[in-house]
Amino acid sequence: MWYATRASGYTALVLLSASVVLGLLASARWSRREWPRFVVQSLHRNVSLLVGIFLVIHILTSVIDPFAKLSFVDAFVPFVATYRPFWLGLGVVSFELLIAITVTSVMRHRLGWRSWRAVHLFAYACWPVAVIHGLGTGTDTKSVWALLTVAACVGMVIGAVVWHLAHAGPRFIALRVLGIAGSAVATGLLVAWMATGPLQHGWAKAAGTPADLLARSGQASPSSAPAPAGLTAGLDDQLTGQLVRTASNVTVAMTDVRDSTLRIVIVAASNGSGTLTVTRSGSTVCSAAATIGSNAVTAPCGAVVATVQVFAQGTSSVTGTLATQPGRA
């Protein structure tokens, strides 16, 4: 499902970019002998419909797939998700703008031309919001194919906007020049933001990825790296780390003071259930259901039973201890 989510998202972005370009051509009354105006307008409507279909697939697969732990509320209410909330929220905003455009287009015969035109201009806001959402939320942003796809979409739309403004006639010259300059500046700002944000190491954490998912995403492939060393019995190590609270769970991520390659991530749900994940140098040692006590968490970890005590040191800082004893044979 995660592959389907990513593929449908990029497909929707390509189709949305094509729809914006076709809309600009239609509003400029562009036509050729082999491309009459009605062909451009029909193609614009059909491509826009395809955008909606792929967005529905994108949303459904995002919710069904358990990786990001998204709900249908997250899909329709912006900025409330626990997974990269701001950047995911931009996608929700873009989707809802597209819904407004689609509904008013279906009801166009009931609306005045001015009202329909005003709402339809949201298409120009929908597209850049969708681009930023994809770059900020996507796990493929650093991939060459993803960068080339986004660059092609941005180049196609910005080129169409500049062409449209340059051929809009003699009226409002100052506004058209300002629009062309603004398009160039916006493109430069987008490139600068990508260079300092999504393309930088550590963006996943900065974007708001939960600590337990960061620990899971660091797991090495068994075929490419040896299995990490497990925990041994008799440990009594000091831990230090951070605590993050959300509406649905509490996540504690701590590092072993003696062995800095060892990390402990505890996720305690509001219903009393929880998990304990132990990683070493980014590779998972164990991940198991845990028994959550008042300030101690116990779970099996390979050949041992791990007990982690947690002590709050403020609103977000925590310390703790890791103790291990032999598991049952």
GUBA-203938 format. One line per 5 residues: number of its first residue (from 1); their letters; for each residue x, y, z of C-alpha. Coordinates in Angstrom, 3 decimals. Layout:
NUM	a	X/Y/Z ~ ...
This chain:
1	mwyat	0.000/0.000/0.000 ~ 2.887/2.369/0.739 ~ 4.172/1.911/-2.820 ~ 0.657/2.601/-4.147 ~ 0.440/5.738/-1.997
6	rasgy	3.677/7.138/-3.360 ~ 2.978/6.184/-6.984 ~ -0.556/7.615/-6.956 ~ 0.691/10.818/-5.317 ~ 3.289/11.506/-8.005
11	talvl	0.830/10.519/-10.735 ~ -1.721/12.978/-9.336 ~ 0.945/15.729/-9.280 ~ 1.852/15.123/-12.940 ~ -1.816/15.130/-13.966
16	lsasv	-2.573/18.230/-11.885 ~ 0.332/20.045/-13.547 ~ -0.969/19.035/-16.975 ~ -4.464/20.199/-15.976 ~ -3.148/23.625/-14.924
21	vlgll	-1.261/24.002/-18.214 ~ -4.336/23.014/-20.240 ~ -6.442/25.418/-18.196 ~ -4.036/28.257/-19.001 ~ -4.165/27.374/-22.687
26	asarw	-7.966/27.271/-22.612 ~ -8.252/30.628/-20.810 ~ -5.899/32.166/-23.394 ~ -8.174/30.768/-26.153 ~ -5.175/28.978/-27.662
31	srrew	-5.948/26.748/-30.625 ~ -4.444/25.201/-33.762 ~ -5.978/23.530/-36.773 ~ -5.107/20.105/-35.347 ~ -5.958/21.263/-31.779
36	prfvv	-9.280/23.175/-31.804 ~ -10.340/24.960/-28.642 ~ -12.987/22.361/-27.769 ~ -10.276/19.659/-27.756 ~ -8.166/21.647/-25.279
41	qslhr	-11.189/22.295/-23.053 ~ -12.349/18.659/-23.128 ~ -8.848/17.388/-22.410 ~ -8.591/19.832/-19.492 ~ -11.827/18.515/-17.960
46	nvsll	-10.885/14.859/-18.426 ~ -7.380/15.277/-17.013 ~ -8.851/17.120/-14.013 ~ -11.201/14.187/-13.444 ~ -8.237/11.796/-13.505
51	vgifl	-6.495/13.959/-10.892 ~ -9.441/13.406/-8.559 ~ -9.398/9.637/-9.127 ~ -5.691/9.298/-8.343 ~ -6.047/11.554/-5.297
56	vihil	-8.770/9.258/-3.928 ~ -6.419/6.290/-4.450 ~ -3.611/8.267/-2.774 ~ -5.730/9.051/0.285 ~ -7.267/5.583/0.665
61	tsvid	-3.935/3.769/0.427 ~ -2.360/6.241/2.881 ~ -5.049/5.464/5.450 ~ -5.139/1.694/4.840 ~ -1.359/1.281/5.032
66	pfakl	-0.284/0.997/8.705 ~ 3.136/2.678/8.283 ~ 2.169/6.301/9.067 ~ -0.845/5.350/11.242 ~ -3.175/7.807/9.505
71	sfvda	-6.946/7.952/9.998 ~ -9.753/9.300/7.831 ~ -9.869/12.322/10.139 ~ -6.228/13.048/9.206 ~ -7.231/12.811/5.536
76	fvpfv	-9.898/15.523/5.792 ~ -8.858/17.737/8.726 ~ -5.555/19.523/8.049 ~ -2.620/19.676/10.477 ~ -3.902/17.127/13.039
81	atyrp	-1.954/14.012/11.964 ~ 0.939/12.715/14.080 ~ 2.977/11.967/10.921 ~ 4.596/15.143/9.505 ~ 1.478/17.158/10.453
86	fwlgl	2.226/20.455/8.697 ~ 3.345/18.991/5.383 ~ 0.578/16.373/5.358 ~ -1.890/19.140/6.225 ~ -0.871/21.033/3.095
91	gvvsf	-1.920/18.003/1.077 ~ -5.321/18.017/2.787 ~ -5.721/21.733/1.988 ~ -4.800/21.116/-1.654 ~ -7.298/18.245/-1.889
96	ellia	-10.100/20.346/-0.413 ~ -9.357/23.203/-2.807 ~ -9.635/20.704/-5.650 ~ -12.986/19.499/-4.283 ~ -14.251/23.103/-4.317
101	itvts	-13.129/23.510/-7.930 ~ -14.754/20.222/-8.983 ~ -18.084/20.909/-7.256 ~ -18.392/24.407/-8.705 ~ -17.480/23.098/-12.155
106	vmrhr	-20.272/20.506/-11.954 ~ -22.696/23.230/-10.807 ~ -21.423/25.808/-13.265 ~ -24.810/26.180/-14.940 ~ -26.282/27.216/-11.558
111	lgwrs	-23.553/29.778/-10.770 ~ -22.784/33.092/-12.335 ~ -19.703/33.291/-14.505 ~ -17.934/35.610/-12.064 ~ -18.581/33.313/-9.080
116	wravh	-17.431/30.246/-10.973 ~ -14.332/32.074/-12.225 ~ -13.388/33.256/-8.735 ~ -13.563/29.736/-7.286 ~ -11.807/28.230/-10.302
121	lfaya	-8.804/30.470/-9.664 ~ -8.177/28.267/-6.619 ~ -6.551/25.874/-9.109 ~ -3.556/28.172/-9.141 ~ -3.306/27.907/-5.327
126	cwpva	-4.016/24.164/-5.320 ~ -1.000/23.351/-7.495 ~ 1.867/24.997/-5.521 ~ 0.417/23.721/-2.239 ~ 0.402/20.195/-3.690
131	vihgl	4.019/20.557/-4.863 ~ 5.218/21.646/-1.411 ~ 3.170/18.883/0.231 ~ 4.818/16.256/-1.954 ~ 8.331/17.550/-1.287
136	gtgtd	7.805/17.960/2.442 ~ 5.947/14.707/3.090 ~ 7.288/12.357/0.428 ~ 9.805/9.680/1.345 ~ 11.177/9.727/-2.221
141	tksvw	12.042/13.438/-2.361 ~ 15.805/12.811/-2.576 ~ 15.465/10.232/-5.360 ~ 16.698/11.332/-8.783 ~ 13.484/10.230/-10.509
146	alltv	11.367/12.171/-7.990 ~ 13.459/15.336/-8.383 ~ 13.266/15.084/-12.179 ~ 9.482/14.567/-12.018 ~ 8.948/17.598/-9.778
151	aacvg	11.344/19.701/-11.868 ~ 9.422/18.787/-15.040 ~ 6.081/19.672/-13.416 ~ 7.349/22.994/-12.058 ~ 9.054/23.887/-15.350
156	mviga	5.924/23.014/-17.334 ~ 3.569/25.103/-15.181 ~ 5.890/28.085/-14.712 ~ 6.586/28.101/-18.463 ~ 2.846/28.104/-19.199
161	vvwhl	2.221/30.916/-16.695 ~ 4.982/33.068/-18.210 ~ 3.705/32.359/-21.738 ~ 0.143/33.245/-20.708 ~ 1.197/36.519/-19.082
166	ahagp	3.447/37.460/-21.992 ~ 0.621/36.926/-24.533 ~ -2.238/38.433/-22.497 ~ -2.488/41.569/-24.620 ~ -1.563/45.203/-24.016
171	rfial	-3.638/45.705/-20.840 ~ -2.218/45.565/-17.310 ~ 1.420/45.492/-18.464 ~ 2.760/46.297/-14.993 ~ 0.785/43.458/-13.390
176	rvlgi	1.890/41.003/-16.060 ~ 5.554/41.954/-15.627 ~ 5.121/41.610/-11.865 ~ 3.569/38.176/-12.368 ~ 6.456/36.987/-14.545
181	agsav	9.007/38.293/-12.039 ~ 7.064/36.698/-9.195 ~ 7.092/33.337/-10.975 ~ 10.871/33.495/-11.288 ~ 11.303/34.499/-7.639
186	atgll	8.930/31.748/-6.450 ~ 10.898/29.151/-8.398 ~ 14.143/30.368/-6.849 ~ 12.640/30.263/-3.354 ~ 11.407/26.713/-3.966
191	vawma	14.889/25.572/-4.990 ~ 16.476/27.322/-1.987 ~ 13.960/25.756/0.410 ~ 14.569/22.286/-1.002 ~ 18.340/22.711/-0.652
196	tgplq	18.053/23.755/3.005 ~ 15.129/21.516/3.948 ~ 13.913/18.289/2.281 ~ 17.286/17.516/0.671 ~ 19.180/17.888/3.947
201	hgwak	20.100/14.981/6.203 ~ 17.707/14.749/9.127 ~ 14.693/16.186/7.292 ~ 12.512/13.227/8.314 ~ 12.912/14.154/11.983
206	aagtp	12.603/17.908/11.340 ~ 9.420/17.349/9.302 ~ 7.701/15.703/12.268 ~ 8.121/11.961/11.715 ~ 7.306/10.129/14.995
211	adlla	10.270/8.660/16.858 ~ 9.062/5.059/16.531 ~ 8.869/5.387/12.740 ~ 12.348/6.904/12.634 ~ 13.636/3.881/14.515
216	rsgqa	11.872/1.499/12.137 ~ 13.040/3.316/9.009 ~ 16.655/2.929/10.156 ~ 16.393/-0.874/10.062 ~ 19.001/-2.405/7.775
221	spssa	18.138/-5.048/5.222 ~ 19.163/-8.555/6.391 ~ 20.664/-9.235/2.971 ~ 22.889/-6.137/3.049 ~ 24.120/-6.061/6.657
226	papag	24.799/-8.539/9.466 ~ 22.216/-8.856/12.201 ~ 22.899/-6.478/15.105 ~ 24.141/-7.926/18.387 ~ 21.310/-8.642/20.809
231	ltagl	20.989/-7.591/24.418 ~ 22.845/-9.621/27.038 ~ 21.539/-10.496/30.480 ~ 22.758/-8.506/33.450 ~ 22.643/-4.991/31.963
236	ddqlt	21.987/-2.061/34.293 ~ 22.560/0.962/32.050 ~ 21.592/4.618/32.365 ~ 19.416/6.129/29.626 ~ 18.636/9.671/28.523
241	gqlvr	16.235/10.987/25.907 ~ 13.038/12.798/24.971 ~ 9.302/12.321/25.473 ~ 6.640/13.317/22.918 ~ 2.916/13.354/23.735
246	tasnv	0.112/13.205/21.163 ~ -3.633/12.752/21.474 ~ -3.328/8.997/20.924 ~ -0.020/7.947/22.477 ~ 3.160/8.825/24.345
251	tvamt	6.510/8.122/22.692 ~ 9.774/7.957/24.641 ~ 13.047/7.715/22.692 ~ 16.206/7.206/24.775 ~ 19.885/6.498/24.167
256	dvrds	22.081/4.253/26.325 ~ 24.676/6.409/28.122 ~ 27.263/3.598/28.197 ~ 26.631/2.389/24.617 ~ 25.530/5.324/22.440
261	tlriv	24.706/2.993/19.517 ~ 21.862/1.501/21.571 ~ 18.461/3.241/21.393 ~ 15.230/2.409/23.165 ~ 11.853/3.579/21.806
266	ivaas	8.716/3.067/23.882 ~ 5.258/3.804/22.477 ~ 2.441/3.781/25.028 ~ -1.089/4.040/23.605 ~ -3.984/5.673/25.432
271	ngsgt	-5.710/2.274/25.760 ~ -2.872/0.925/27.926 ~ -1.090/-1.111/25.228 ~ 2.429/-0.390/24.103 ~ 5.546/-1.531/22.271
276	ltvtr	9.239/-1.575/23.077 ~ 11.724/-1.267/20.206 ~ 15.486/-1.637/20.671 ~ 17.887/-0.620/17.899 ~ 21.662/-0.742/17.633
281	sgstv	23.381/1.550/15.105 ~ 20.021/2.034/13.387 ~ 19.291/-1.707/13.022 ~ 16.448/-3.289/14.956 ~ 17.486/-5.655/17.761
286	csaaa	13.914/-6.406/18.822 ~ 10.417/-4.974/18.741 ~ 7.718/-6.477/20.914 ~ 4.497/-5.784/22.768 ~ 5.283/-4.367/26.185
291	tigsn	3.709/-4.337/29.622 ~ 3.266/-0.689/30.632 ~ 3.530/0.115/34.349 ~ 3.438/3.397/36.232 ~ 7.081/4.169/35.448
296	avtap	8.457/0.875/34.120 ~ 8.062/-0.985/30.837 ~ 8.819/-4.692/30.421 ~ 9.088/-6.691/27.197 ~ 10.917/-9.724/25.795
301	cgavv	13.942/-8.876/23.657 ~ 15.531/-11.913/22.079 ~ 16.962/-14.193/24.792 ~ 16.381/-11.699/27.607 ~ 13.582/-9.746/29.258
306	atvqv	14.189/-6.002/29.200 ~ 12.851/-3.672/31.889 ~ 13.034/0.062/31.261 ~ 12.309/2.575/33.996 ~ 11.477/6.117/32.891
311	faqgt	11.784/9.304/34.966 ~ 10.472/12.645/33.717 ~ 12.909/15.576/33.948 ~ 10.529/18.262/32.710 ~ 7.921/18.532/29.965
316	ssvtg	9.937/16.646/27.335 ~ 13.261/15.437/28.788 ~ 13.481/12.008/30.449 ~ 16.091/9.745/32.017 ~ 15.882/6.069/32.746
321	tlatq	17.532/2.722/33.323 ~ 17.723/-0.424/31.215 ~ 17.933/-3.716/33.090 ~ 17.974/-7.178/31.498 ~ 17.579/-10.680/32.871
326	pgra	17.511/-14.087/31.182 ~ 14.215/-14.964/29.539 ~ 12.285/-18.119/30.128 ~ 13.662/-21.151/28.341
